[in-house]
Structures are given as C-alpha cells and as structure tokens.
Amino acid sequence: MLRGRPPFTMLGSVEVLDPHIHIEPTPVNEIEPSIPIELANLTMRLLDKDVNKCPQTMQAVMDGLNEIASYTEMLIPEPSLAA
C-alpha cells in the first residue's frame, strides 16, 4: 500500500478483477511523489501484466529491495523460517 490505496477501487469483485487483468495501474510515484523512483519501478514490475517482466522469485524481490535500501544505508533483514 505504498500509494495509500489499492491500485483499483471498484465496488464489486468482477469490477475489481477486470482492471487487474486489463488496465495498467498508475505509477506509484505519480500518486505519491516521495516514493523513490527505484522503489516505484520495482513496484510496477511486481504489478506488470506480463509475468515474464515480474520478478520470478522472492529472492529477486529481496535483492531489489536490498539494492534500494543500500541507497539509504539500511538493509532489509533476511526472513526467518523459525517461528
């Protein structure tokens, strides 16, 4: 929820489903300009309709987030499998 709201806001489930399949969401940094462009780009890749353009693994997402975080000198901790 980087944007402060869902990408599509319609009333019914069918109304919400159709845009998720057919409409490109507005880039997050156009709605919230304080979002760094690198994070906005990663977010838009995660939302891409073409699965081949999306990060293929959670490790790829973590790598992208850690690269972004390195600009601010704070790393995202690796997730723990222990409960």
N, CA, C and O of each residue as an XYZ file, in Angstrom:
332
protein
N       0.825     -1.185      0.000
C       0.000      0.000      0.000
C       0.876      1.257      0.000
O       0.628      2.202      0.749
N       1.878      1.250     -0.834
C       2.744      2.424     -0.956
C       1.962      3.662     -1.332
O       2.314      4.775     -0.939
N       0.906      3.469     -2.090
C       0.132      4.593     -2.612
C      -0.912      5.097     -1.625
O      -1.510      6.151     -1.842
N      -1.135      4.363     -0.555
C      -2.155      4.768      0.408
C      -3.545      4.287      0.025
O      -4.525      4.601      0.701
N      -3.630      3.523     -1.063
C      -4.909      2.967     -1.503
C      -4.634      1.816     -2.471
O      -3.548      1.737     -3.044
N      -5.612      0.924     -2.656
C      -5.415     -0.170     -3.619
C      -5.259      0.376     -5.035
O      -5.667      1.505     -5.307
N      -4.667     -0.422     -5.954
C      -4.475      0.063     -7.320
C      -5.779      0.328     -8.053
O      -5.844      1.216     -8.903
N      -6.809     -0.427     -7.735
C      -8.111     -0.233     -8.373
C      -9.172     -0.250     -7.288
O      -9.174     -1.133     -6.430
N     -10.068      0.713     -7.321
C     -11.109      0.793     -6.301
C     -12.477      0.806     -6.966
O     -12.986      1.853     -7.367
N     -13.049     -0.365     -7.071
C     -14.387     -0.513     -7.617
C     -15.264     -1.169     -6.550
O     -14.769     -1.541     -5.486
N     -16.533     -1.310     -6.820
C     -17.450     -1.835     -5.829
C     -17.486     -3.357     -5.757
O     -17.293     -3.919     -4.679
N     -17.726     -4.034     -6.869
C     -17.911     -5.474     -6.861
C     -16.663     -6.236     -7.236
O     -15.715     -5.662     -7.772
N     -16.656     -7.547     -6.953
C     -15.473     -8.358     -7.227
C     -15.168     -8.445     -8.718
O     -13.998     -8.429     -9.101
N     -16.188     -8.536     -9.569
C     -15.955     -8.572    -11.010
C     -15.403     -7.238    -11.484
O     -14.533     -7.201    -12.353
N     -15.900     -6.146    -10.923
C     -15.409     -4.817    -11.293
C     -13.949     -4.642    -10.896
O     -13.206     -3.926    -11.568
N     -13.531     -5.287     -9.811
C     -12.146     -5.191     -9.359
C     -11.258     -6.115    -10.188
O     -10.123     -5.758    -10.504
N     -11.755     -7.284    -10.540
C     -10.972     -8.255    -11.291
C     -10.593     -7.772    -12.683
O      -9.443     -7.927    -13.094
N     -11.519     -7.200    -13.403
C     -11.267     -6.784    -14.778
C     -10.079     -5.823    -14.900
O      -9.203     -6.065    -15.731
N     -10.012     -4.757    -14.118
C      -8.844     -3.864    -14.231
C      -7.526     -4.553    -13.874
O      -6.488     -4.246    -14.460
N      -7.562     -5.478    -12.920
C      -6.333     -6.195    -12.567
C      -5.796     -6.968    -13.762
O      -4.587     -7.169    -13.880
N      -6.672     -7.397    -14.635
C      -6.272     -8.168    -15.803
C      -5.934     -7.268    -16.987
O      -5.003     -7.565    -17.736
N      -6.677     -6.166    -17.172
C      -6.597     -5.409    -18.418
C      -6.044     -3.987    -18.326
O      -5.650     -3.432    -19.352
N      -5.999     -3.392    -17.170
C      -5.619     -1.975    -17.062
C      -4.316     -1.829    -16.269
O      -4.149     -2.411    -15.197
N      -3.413     -1.045    -16.822
C      -2.165     -0.753    -16.108
C      -2.448      0.240    -14.987
O      -3.085      1.266    -15.223
N      -1.981     -0.049    -13.762
C      -2.184      0.910    -12.680
C      -1.337      2.166    -12.882
O      -0.318      2.142    -13.571
N      -1.770      3.237    -12.280
C      -1.000      4.481    -12.308
C       0.304      4.253    -11.545
O       0.272      3.689    -10.452
N       1.443      4.670    -12.081
C       2.703      4.509    -11.351
C       2.615      5.103     -9.952
O       2.088      6.197     -9.750
N       3.146      4.351     -8.994
C       3.005      4.747     -7.589
C       3.622      6.105     -7.299
O       3.116      6.843     -6.454
N       4.707      6.448     -7.988
C       5.352      7.736     -7.706
C       4.594      8.910     -8.331
O       4.879     10.066     -8.015
N       3.638      8.628     -9.206
C       2.771      9.705     -9.696
C       1.711     10.055     -8.653
O       1.248     11.193     -8.586
N       1.337      9.086     -7.855
C       0.343      9.311     -6.806
C       1.023      9.818     -5.536
O       0.505     10.698     -4.848
N       2.188      9.247     -5.238
C       2.947      9.648     -4.046
C       4.374      9.965     -4.473
O       5.229      9.080     -4.495
N       4.637     11.246     -4.816
C       5.944     11.630     -5.359
C       7.135     11.383     -4.430
O       8.276     11.376     -4.890
N       6.891     11.180     -3.138
C       8.005     10.955     -2.214
C       8.573      9.541     -2.320
O       9.625      9.262     -1.744
N       7.903      8.648     -3.042
C       8.402      7.286     -3.212
C       9.598      7.322     -4.160
O       9.493      7.848     -5.268
N      10.732      6.767     -3.736
C      11.913      6.773     -4.614
C      11.604      6.069     -5.936
O      10.869      5.082     -5.962
N      12.160      6.574     -7.017
C      11.892      6.039     -8.346
C      12.258      4.565     -8.439
O      11.567      3.803     -9.115
N      13.331      4.149     -7.773
C      13.741      2.743     -7.804
C      12.670      1.848     -7.175
O      12.370      0.774     -7.695
N      12.099      2.291     -6.062
C      11.034      1.526     -5.408
C       9.769      1.546     -6.261
O       9.063      0.541     -6.353
N       9.486      2.673     -6.874
C       8.333      2.766     -7.772
C       8.501      1.809     -8.947
O       7.549      1.134     -9.337
N       9.704      1.748     -9.514
C       9.957      0.847    -10.645
C       9.802     -0.616    -10.245
O       9.209     -1.397    -10.988
N      10.325     -0.996     -9.083
C      10.177     -2.372     -8.604
C       8.705     -2.697     -8.377
O       8.238     -3.776     -8.742
N       7.985     -1.775     -7.782
C       6.561     -1.978     -7.529
C       5.807     -2.183     -8.829
O       4.957     -3.068     -8.921
N       6.108     -1.381     -9.826
C       5.420     -1.518    -11.109
C       5.790     -2.828    -11.806
O       4.962     -3.411    -12.506
N       7.033     -3.295    -11.620
C       7.394     -4.608    -12.167
C       6.592     -5.709    -11.477
O       6.200     -6.682    -12.122
N       6.345     -5.568    -10.176
C       5.547     -6.553     -9.450
C       4.101     -6.560     -9.929
O       3.432     -7.592     -9.868
N       3.616     -5.423    -10.402
C       2.236     -5.301    -10.863
C       2.081     -5.542    -12.360
O       0.966     -5.482    -12.877
N       3.175     -5.812    -13.063
C       3.120     -5.949    -14.517
C       2.186     -7.085    -14.932
O       2.146     -8.133    -14.287
N       1.450     -6.872    -15.995
C       0.523     -7.879    -16.523
C       1.276     -9.045    -17.165
O       0.763    -10.163    -17.189
N       2.471     -8.808    -17.679
C       3.288     -9.835    -18.302
C       4.147    -10.496    -17.222
O       5.081     -9.886    -16.702
N       3.825    -11.744    -16.892
C       4.537    -12.428    -15.802
C       6.029    -12.558    -16.074
O       6.812    -12.704    -15.136
N       6.437    -12.508    -17.342
C       7.854    -12.605    -17.666
C       8.616    -11.340    -17.296
O       9.843    -11.363    -17.206
N       7.905    -10.239    -17.080
C       8.544     -8.985    -16.672
C       8.585     -8.833    -15.156
O       9.307     -7.986    -14.630
N       7.810     -9.654    -14.460
C       7.771     -9.613    -12.995
C       8.990    -10.324    -12.424
O       9.529    -11.230    -13.059
N       9.437     -9.922    -11.223
C      10.487    -10.711    -10.571
C       9.989    -12.151    -10.436
O       8.838    -12.381    -10.064
N      10.853    -13.110    -10.736
C      10.435    -14.511    -10.780
C      10.506    -15.226     -9.441
O       9.923    -16.297     -9.277
N      11.216    -14.640     -8.481
C      11.338    -15.267     -7.161
C      11.261    -14.189     -6.082
O      11.452    -13.002     -6.347
N      10.980    -14.631     -4.874
C      11.009    -13.692     -3.751
C      12.441    -13.221     -3.499
O      12.657    -12.106     -3.025
N      13.411    -14.068     -3.814
C      14.806    -13.646     -3.664
C      15.106    -12.467     -4.582
O      15.832    -11.551     -4.197
N      14.555    -12.484     -5.792
C      14.753    -11.368     -6.720
C      14.118    -10.097     -6.162
O      14.665     -9.006     -6.323
N      12.966    -10.234     -5.507
C      12.320     -9.075     -4.882
C      13.192     -8.568     -3.731
O      13.426     -7.366     -3.605
N      13.672     -9.496     -2.893
C      14.539     -9.100     -1.771
C      15.814     -8.424     -2.273
O      16.259     -7.428     -1.702
N      16.397     -8.965     -3.336
C      17.605     -8.355     -3.899
C      17.314     -6.927     -4.365
O      18.106     -6.015     -4.125
N      16.178     -6.741     -5.028
C      15.787     -5.406     -5.473
C      15.574     -4.459     -4.303
O      16.011     -3.308     -4.335
N      14.894     -4.954     -3.264
C      14.658     -4.119     -2.084
C      15.962     -3.787     -1.370
O      16.155     -2.660     -0.915
N      16.863     -4.773     -1.272
C      18.151     -4.506     -0.619
C      18.982     -3.513     -1.420
O      19.683     -2.684     -0.839
N      18.912     -3.586     -2.739
C      19.628     -2.612     -3.565
C      19.085     -1.206     -3.315
O      19.843     -0.245     -3.190
N      17.762     -1.107     -3.245
C      17.129      0.188     -2.955
C      17.502      0.657     -1.554
O      17.828      1.825     -1.345
N      17.449     -0.266     -0.600
C      17.765      0.086      0.783
C      19.216      0.517      0.941
O      19.527      1.333      1.808
N      20.104     -0.020      0.116
C      21.521      0.337      0.240
C      21.749      1.819     -0.042
O      22.723      2.402      0.433
N      20.849      2.428     -0.817
C      20.964      3.868     -1.060
C      20.751      4.646      0.231
O      21.290      5.740      0.396
N      19.975      4.090      1.136
C      19.723      4.774      2.406
C      20.493      4.128      3.551
O      20.301      4.469      4.718
N      21.384      3.170      3.188
C      22.251      2.504      4.155
C      21.496      1.692      5.193
O      21.961      1.553      6.325
N      20.348      1.159      4.831
C      19.674      0.245      5.754
C      19.269     -0.993      4.973
O      18.580     -0.899      3.957
N      19.699     -2.155      5.452
C      19.407     -3.383      4.753
C      18.151     -4.036      5.306
O      17.835     -3.904      6.488
N      17.453     -4.730      4.448
C      16.254     -5.450      4.844
C      16.723     -6.813      5.355
O      17.448     -7.513      4.648
N      16.324     -7.203      6.570
C      16.791     -8.484      7.097
C      16.210     -9.653      6.300
O      15.096     -9.592      5.780
N      17.016    -10.725      6.226
C      16.538    -11.937      5.584
C      15.392    -12.503      6.431
O      15.464    -12.469      7.659
N      14.344    -13.018      5.797
C      13.234    -13.585      6.559
C      13.684    -14.839      7.293
O      14.494    -15.613      6.783
N      13.159    -15.029      8.476
C      13.485    -16.191      9.284
C      12.449    -17.267      9.058
O      11.253    -16.981      9.017
N      12.894    -18.498      8.912
C      11.958    -19.609      8.760
C      11.508    -20.134     10.114
O      10.514    -20.856     10.195
N      12.226    -19.782     11.181
C      11.845    -20.225     12.523
C      10.656    -19.413     13.016
O      10.566    -18.209     12.777
N       9.755    -20.082     13.700
C       8.572    -19.394     14.223
C       8.821    -18.807     15.577
O       7.926    -18.193     16.158
